[in-house]
Amino acid sequence: MFVSALDGILLLNAETAQIQDVNPSADIAQSKEMVETIQVDGRVGYENLPLKAKSGPRIDVEFVSDPYECEGVRSRA
């Protein structure tokens, strides 16, 4: 599911906030910028983020990313 998901997914190390793995749908450069924003602001979100659809046209999407807790450890990014 991780590899075939159409959503970009990043797996982060909770201790170091370093990216451990990404699926093919994630954009690494933009993801690093968003991780930095999450570390400073606690979350990142866009109401009309323009993305190019797989079929070609550009579409506006809503994007929100928040830290989460896993096994009692809150991620820092």
C-alpha positions, 0 to 999 in steps of 0.5 A: 500500500505504501508504494502504490498509494497515490498520496505522497507519504513520508516516513520520518524518524521521530528522534532525528526528524530525518526522512527515512523513506518516501513512496513514489508519489512524494516530491522530495524537495517540497517535502523537505521544505514542508518538514522544516515548516512543520518543525517551526510552526507545528503544521503546514497547510495550503488551501489551493496548492496547484498540482499537475494531475496525472492526466495532464491538467493542473488542479488546486488541492487542499493539503494539510500535514500535522505531526502525529503520535506513534507508540507514545512518541510524538513525531517532531515533523 
